[in-house]
């Protein structure tokens, strides 16, 4: 299948002329799922610190609008179509990338016996296979330059399980493992790899889950946060996207040069139990 969206990143008209300064000046970052939610907050945070940001998203208009706002580039791509992510496509997409943020994700909620195998495969493809392909494509240049930052936005579900989320938990656990292997292989080349593992974040993905969780648990939607999502957290609120972005930005910085193979939870105390 040909992925019509998998063309090279396109810069806004003013990208090359807009002046930037900050600790990430001269660095190029690629953020998947970058048009909204956590990804958009990360893109803004990295751009504020001087990086040229490639906003990668299936939402072509959203990616282009944010790229224009930031003076970055947009890459319209359907990462679910991993067959279209050929070596040539990926080589062009990650050209010059110093900071890779794997953030794109989807969610499906069902008991295992009712879970559609196609949905399971899609979640694994988007949230584990696509990050592997992007990391694989980005590492050679990072190795050559003796610098690289791979930052994987996983989830508390990368270290904990919840019922009805077999595919999501499997993908996030897998991404945590892939991140550690990347850290071990990349260490001698100045490449770090880490995970940021938030609890429930105030994003469209979580808002969509409210109705799904209400249906699968047989409770009113208004009770999902208190009775399902936040029961394990010591801090009873959603994580804000900007909070996740601040941690990602630190991991991308020179200050985090000795931090690798780690997973930073931001879950309000959920995983402390």
N, C-alpha and C positions, 0 to 999 in steps of 0.2 A: 504494500500500500504506500502510495506517495503522500507525504505530509506536506500539503501546500503551505503550511505555516512555517516550516522549518527552513526559512531563509536566513541569511546572515544578519547580525545586528545592524540596525540602521540608526545613524546618528541624527540628532536634530540639526537644523541649519546653523544654529549658533554654538553647537557643541565645542568645536575646535577653538573658538575665539573667547569663550567665557572664561575669565580668570578664576583660578581656584587656589586656595591656600589652606594649609592645615596639616596635621600629622600624617595624613594619607595622600598628600599631594604627590602626583606622579604615579599612583597606583590605579589599577583598573580592576573593578569588582563586577562580578556577575551574580545576580540574585534571581533565583527561580521563584515563581509565584509572586513576582515582585510588584504586580499592579495593585494589590490591595492587602489589607490585613497586616500580618507580621511582615510580609515581604516589602510592602510599601514603606513601613516604618523603618526597616533595615536600610532600604535604598536611600531614604532621606538622611538617616544618621551617617551613613558612609559618605554621601555626597557633602554633607555639612563639614566633614573632616577632610575634604579635598579630593576624594576619590572620584574618578570617572566611573559611573555606574551603568551597567547594562541591565535593563529591566526586562527579564524574560517571563513571558506569560502567554497563555492561550488567548487572553483578552487583548487582542491587537490594539484596539483603540485605547484601552486603559493603560497599556504599557507605553504607547506612544505619548499619551498625555503626561504621564509621570516623567518620562524621559525628557520631554520638552521643559517641564517644570524644573528639573534638576540639571539640565544641560548635559544629559547623558545620552545613551543609546537605547533603542528598543529592539528586542528580539521576539517576534511573534512565533511561538512554537507550541505544538501539542506534544508535551513530554510523554503522554500516554502512548503515542505512536513511536515506540522505541525502534521499530524496524527502520523508520525514516532517519533515525539519528546515526547516520553513517559516519565513518571516519572523516570523510571530507567535510560534511556538514558541521560536525563537532569541532574539527580543527579550525574552521573559519569562525565558529561561534565563540570559542574560548581563546582566540588569538590575543595575546597580550594580557590575559587575565592573571592577576596576582592574587586575588581574593575570590574564592568561590563559595557562595552561600546556597546550600541545598535546602530549600524551604517549601517548595510546592507540595501540596497534599490534598487529598480528598478523604471522605469518611463514608462508611456504610455501617449500619447497625442492624444486626439480626442474630438470633441464636445460630450456632454452628450448623445445626441440622437444616436450617432454613436459608443459610447464606448462599447466595448465588455464586457458583464457582467463577463466573465471568467477572463479577465484582471483586472477588478475592484476587484474581490475576491482575486486574487493572490497578488495584491499590499497591500490590507488590511491584508492578512495572513502574508506576509513577514515583513511588516513594523509596524504592531500593535499587531497581535496575537502572533507572535514569540517573540517579546520583552516581552510581558506579561508572556509567559511561562518561559522565561529565568529569569526574575525578580522573579517570583514565586518560581522557583527552587533555586535561589541564596540566597534569604532573610533569610531562617532559620539559615544558618551558619553565615551570617553577624550579625544577631540578637544575636546569641550565643556569638560571639566574640566582640560584642559592637563596631563594625566598619564595614562600607561598603560604597562604592561609586557606585551609579548607574548614568551613564551619557548617555543621549540619544541624538544622533545627529539627530536633526529634520531638520529644514529649516526655512527660512523666510516664507515658505508656511505653517508652523505651526501656524502662527499668521496673515498671509495675504493670500488672494486667487488670483489665476490667471485663466483666461479662459482656457478650454481644459484640465485641470488637476484635474478633479473631484476626482479620486481615490487617487492620491498623496496628495492633499490638505486634504482630509478626513482622510487619515492615519496619516499625520503629526499633524493635529489638535488633533486627538485621542491620539497620543503618548505624546503630551504636557499635556493632561489631565491625562493620566496614570502616568506620571512623578510626577505631583503634588500630586496625591493620594499616591504614593509611599513615597513621602517626608513626608506627614502627618502621615502615619502609621509607618514609620521607624525612626522618629525623636527621640523617647525615647530610641532607641537602638543604637544610634550613627551612623545611616545610613542616608546618604544624597542622594538626587535625584534631578538632574538638567538637563536642556536641553541646547545644543549648537545649535544655529539656524543661520547657514550661508546663505548668498545669493548664487549666482551661483559660484561654486568652479571649479577650473581647474582639472577636472577628466574625465575619459572615459565616465561616465554617461552623463555629460554635453556636451561633444564633440558629442556624439550620438544625443543629442537633437537638435543640429544645423540643421541637415538635416530634422528632424521631424518638427521643428518649421517652417523652410522654406516652407515645403510642405503644412502645415495646414494654414499658413498665405499667401501663394502665393507670396513669395518674394525670392530673391537670398539668398543662404546660407551665403554668405559673409556679408550680411546686418543684420543677426539675432542678433548679439551681440548689435549693436548700436540701432537698431529699436525695439527690443523686450526685450532682457534679461537685458540690463543695463539702460533702460530709467528711471527707478525709483531711481537709485542709485546716490548719490552725488559723489562718487568715481567711476570713469568709468573704472573699470578693474575687472577681475575675482578674487575671493578670492583664495589664495594659500592653498593647503592641510596642509602645515606646520603651517600656521596661525591658522587653526582650531585645529590642534593637540596641539598647545601650550596652548590654552584655556582648552582643555580637561585635559591636564596634570596638570594644576593648580587646576581644580575642583577635581582631584584625590588626591591632596596633603593635608597635615595637615593644611596648611594655609587657606583652604576653609571649615574648619569644621563647620562654622556657616552659610554656604551658602547652602540653600536647598529650593526646590520648586520654583526655579528661571529658567528663560529662557534668555540666553545670546545671543543677536543678534550680528552677524558679517556680516552685509549686505551692508556696504558702505553707510549707511544712508537711505536705501530703506524704512524701517519701520518708519522713522522719519516723513514721509509725512502724 
